[in-house]
Amino acid sequence: MSQAGGQRPPANRMTLQTFKARLGGATKGFKLLKKKRDALKARFQALLKDIVDTKLKVGEGLKEGAFALAKAHYASSGDDIASSIIERAKKPSLTTKMYPDNVAGVSIPVFKMLRDSSQEAVAQTMGVGSGGAVLSATRDTYLKAVECIVQLASLQTAFHTLDEEIKMTSRRVNALEYVLIPRIEEIMHYITQEMDEEAREEFFRVKKVVEKKKIKLAKEKEAMMLADATAAIDAPSMLQSKKDADLVF
C-alpha cells in the first residue's frame, strides 16, 4: 500500500525486517487490547445487573422511607419535624469519599459513604415524649436508602467510565485489525515481490553472462583450432625435392 506522499519503501531485507518487527508489535498489541476489551465488557455486563438490582433497592428504600416519615409525622402530632432536625444539625453525619478502582488498567471511581455517629447524638433526644422510636426507625430507613443511592451513583459512574473506555478500546482494536495490520502485510507482500523480481532479474542476467562467456570461449577455442590447423598445413615437408643451400664453414 502506498505510503505518505505515494512513495513506496525501499525493497530490501533491512526494510522487510523492520516491517516484520512492526507487524509483530501490532499483532501483540491487538491481542492485548482485545483481551482488555473482553475484560471490560465482562465487567460492564456485571455492572448492568448490579445497577438494575440497586435501582430496585433504591425504589423500595425511598418507598419505605416515605411511609416511615408519614408515621413519624403522625406520631409527632403534626409537628414540623424537618425544621427541628435542620436546626439541630450542625455538621453532616454522612459524607461520601471517592476511592479509585482498577479494572484491566482502567481507573474507575468508587464512592463510599462514611457515617459519623457522634453527629447524630443531637437528634437522638428529639421526640422522646412524642414517638422517639418512630423517628429513630425513620432515620435508619432513610440511612439504608442513602446507602443504596450512593452505591447506585458509584455504579452508574463506573458504568459511564467503562462505556467510554470500551468504545475507545474497540476503535483501537478495529484500527489495528482492519487498517494497520493489513497495511503492514501489504507492504511486506510488496517488498517480497520486489525482492523476488530482483532475484529473478539477477539470475537471468547471470545466466546471460554465462551463456555469452561460453559462446566467447567456444569461438576462441574454434579460432585456436583453426590457427593450429593452418599452421600445420603451412609447415615444410621432409619429402619435398628442394635441397637446402650448401653450408659453407
SVG drawing of the C-alpha trace seen along z (x, -y; Angstrom):
<svg xmlns="http://www.w3.org/2000/svg" viewBox="-51 -26 136 64">
<polyline fill="none" stroke="black" stroke-width="0.4" points="0.0,0.0 1.2,-3.5 3.0,-5.4 2.6,-9.1 3.1,-11.1 2.5,-8.0 6.1,-6.7 7.0,-3.0 9.5,-1.9 12.8,-0.5 12.6,3.2 15.5,4.7 16.0,7.2 16.5,4.5 13.2,2.8 11.5,6.2 12.9,7.0 11.7,3.6 8.1,4.2 8.2,7.7 9.0,6.2 6.2,3.7 3.8,6.5 4.8,8.5 4.3,5.4 0.9,4.6 -0.3,8.2 0.8,8.4 -0.9,5.1 -4.1,6.2 -4.2,9.4 -3.7,7.4 -6.3,4.8 -8.7,7.5 -8.3,9.2 -8.7,5.8 -11.9,5.1 -13.3,8.6 -12.5,8.0 -14.1,4.6 -17.2,6.0 -17.5,8.7 -17.3,6.1 -19.7,3.9 -22.3,6.7 -21.9,7.4 -22.4,3.6 -25.7,3.7 -27.1,6.4 -25.9,4.6 -27.4,1.3 -30.8,2.9 -30.8,4.6 -29.6,1.4 -32.3,-0.7 -34.9,1.6 -33.4,1.4 -33.4,-2.4 -37.1,-2.5 -38.0,-0.2 -35.9,-2.2 -37.4,-5.5 -40.9,-4.0 -40.3,-2.6 -38.7,-5.9 -41.7,-7.9 -44.0,-5.5 -41.8,-5.8 -41.8,-9.6 -45.6,-9.6 -45.7,-7.5 -43.2,-9.9 -45.4,-12.9 -48.4,-11.1 -46.5,-10.2 -45.3,-13.8 -48.9,-15.1 -48.4,-17.1 -45.2,-19.0 -42.7,-20.2 -40.1,-17.6 -37.9,-18.8 -37.3,-22.3 -36.5,-21.0 -33.9,-18.5 -32.3,-21.1 -31.9,-23.5 -30.2,-20.9 -27.9,-19.5 -24.6,-21.5 -22.4,-19.1 -23.3,-16.3 -23.2,-12.8 -23.0,-11.2 -20.2,-12.0 -19.0,-10.5 -15.5,-9.8 -14.2,-8.7 -11.7,-5.8 -10.0,-4.6 -10.6,-1.1 -8.7,0.6 -10.3,2.8 -8.0,4.0 -5.8,0.9 -8.7,-1.5 -9.2,-3.7 -12.8,-3.7 -14.1,-6.0 -15.9,-4.2 -18.0,-6.2 -18.0,-5.1 -20.4,-6.5 -18.8,-7.4 -21.0,-7.7 -20.1,-9.8 -22.4,-8.6 -21.3,-11.4 -23.1,-14.0 -26.4,-12.0 -26.3,-12.4 -28.1,-15.7 -31.1,-14.3 -31.3,-11.2 -33.0,-13.1 -35.6,-14.6 -39.1,-13.2 -38.5,-11.4 -42.1,-12.2 -43.7,-12.0 -42.6,-8.9 -38.8,-8.9 -38.7,-5.3 -40.6,-6.1 -38.1,-8.9 -35.2,-6.6 -36.7,-4.0 -37.3,-6.7 -33.7,-7.8 -32.5,-4.2 -34.8,-3.6 -33.5,-6.7 -30.0,-5.7 -30.4,-2.5 -31.9,-4.4 -29.0,-6.8 -26.5,-4.0 -28.3,-2.5 -28.3,-5.9 -24.5,-6.3 -24.0,-2.7 -26.1,-3.5 -24.1,-6.7 -20.9,-4.7 -22.2,-2.0 -23.5,-4.5 -20.3,-6.4 -18.3,-3.2 -20.8,-2.3 -20.3,-5.5 -16.5,-5.3 -16.4,-1.7 -18.7,-2.5 -16.3,-5.3 -13.3,-3.1 -14.9,-0.2 -15.7,-2.4 -12.1,-3.8 -10.6,-0.3 -12.9,1.1 -11.8,-1.7 -8.2,-0.8 -8.8,2.9 -10.6,2.2 -7.9,-0.2 -5.3,2.5 -7.3,5.3 -8.7,3.7 -6.2,0.8 -2.7,1.1 -2.1,4.8 -3.4,5.3 -1.4,2.2 1.8,3.7 1.1,7.1 0.5,5.5 3.8,3.6 5.6,6.8 4.0,8.5 5.1,5.7 8.7,5.9 8.8,9.7 7.5,9.4 10.1,6.8 12.9,8.8 11.8,11.9 11.7,9.9 15.2,8.6 16.4,12.1 14.9,13.4 16.4,10.5 19.8,11.2 19.5,14.9 18.5,14.1 21.4,11.6 24.0,14.1 22.6,16.7 23.0,14.5 26.5,13.5 27.5,17.2 26.0,18.0 27.9,15.2 31.1,16.3 30.5,19.9 30.0,18.6 33.1,16.5 35.2,19.4 33.8,21.6 34.7,19.1 38.2,18.6 38.7,22.4 37.5,22.7 39.8,19.9 42.8,21.6 41.9,24.9 41.7,23.2 45.0,21.4 46.7,24.7 45.3,26.4 46.5,23.6 50.0,23.7 50.1,27.4 49.3,27.0 51.9,24.3 54.7,26.2 57.5,27.6 57.5,31.3 60.6,33.5 59.6,35.2 60.0,32.1 62.7,32.4 64.0,29.0 67.5,29.1 68.8,26.9 71.5,24.5 75.0,25.7 76.5,24.6 80.0,23.0 82.1,23.3"/>
</svg>
